[in-house]
Amino acid sequence: MLPRLADGAYDLVLVASDPLAYPEYVDEALRLLRPGGVLAVDGALLRDRVADPARRDELTTVVREVGRALRNDERVLPAMLPSGDGLLLAVRR
């Protein structure tokens, strides 16, 4: 369904599904957002596993890489809300 949605037409996209699919969903979300739109990634801390460098399981690594990719992406201005399981917000520039 995501590929059928219009590019740059949305103010908010929430990614809150299978964390292993986050990289693909974040890419689609960035395509969908208009400038000033907000991407919200739920579960961005995985119960504090992302912050623990000793955790190297696939799930933790994927979520950690999504956060790193958004931090380094010039198209967005990211911010982490460390409440609950973590909410990563990124405003599309």
Stockholm file with secondary structure:
# STOCKHOLM 1.0

chainA/1-93         MLPRLADGAYDLVLVASDPLAYPEYVDEALRLLRPGGVLAVDGALLRDRVADPARRDELTTVVREVGRALRNDERVLPAMLPSGDGLLLAVRR
#=GR chainA/1-93 SS CGGGSCTTCEEEEEECSCGGGHHHHHHHHHHHEEEEEEEEEETTTTTTTTTCTTCCSHHHHHHHHHHHHHHHCTTEEEEEECSTTCEEEEEEC
#=GC SS_cons        CGGGSCTTCEEEEEECSCGGGHHHHHHHHHHHEEEEEEEEEETTTTTTTTTCTTCCSHHHHHHHHHHHHHHHCTTEEEEEECSTTCEEEEEEC
//
